[in-house]
Amino acid sequence: MKSRSTQTHRGRMAAAVLGMAALAGCATTPPPFQAEVTTLADSPAAVPATPRFRFIEPEPERAGSLAWRAERDVIRSGLERVGMRQAMGAELPPDLLVAFHYRTESFEGWTEVAVPVPLGYTMLWGPINDGIWGGGIMAQPMYQYQAVPTPAWRHVLEISLRRPQQPSVEVYHTRAVHESRSDDRLAVLPWLVEAALEDYPQGGNRSRIVSIPRPMR
């Protein structure tokens, strides 16, 4: 017959194994996407809630580039997601003209990394078995954190809405800025568009930090 202490010890081991298995099966939640958004808007009546829009064609060298067309398609999807509709053909004149500018700038950021230091010693003390306590000294590596320079990128998106009757006059302007360790412009752009249009057309004249949850992985 097994002793009570042996059964208790095995029970604790089984519980520990099940706990580790449960943790291993849990999905991790990535940090939210964050952008600093600044919005400038004319009176609410000047910005229809569900307008038809048309993009303003940029200079010929940009309009013909694959990069500009890919960016335009992402921004079109974002505009349609907040209720706008693209004006197709001459029979449906637009309510608004859309211009955008997307740029990425590199800069030097800082990241904290763990740096090993000479071995330290930790005093361990706790229950070994039922009713028995003990302890000892264990040598283990110690770490300290220090900031090191790392490459980073600042992604900036600006979207401008204008009246066709006065294409030089803005009625809505939004600017979203996100800093990242990734230089993948097209991967960042959909998140920037969502942040920039987060409360369209109620943006008002203000700056704020917009957080968007990322899917679990």
Secondary structure, 3 states (H helix, E strand, C coil): CCCHHHHHHHHHHHHHHHHHHHHHHCCCCCCCEEEEEEEEECCHHHCCCCCEEEECCCCHHHHCCHHHHHHHHHHHHHHHHCCCEECCCCCCCCCEEEEEEEEEEEEEEEEEEEEEEEEEEEEEEEEEECCEEEEEEEEEEEEEEEEEEEEEEEEEEEEEEEECCEEEEEEEEEEEEEEECCCCHHHHHHHHHHHHCCCCCCCCCEEEEEEECCCCC
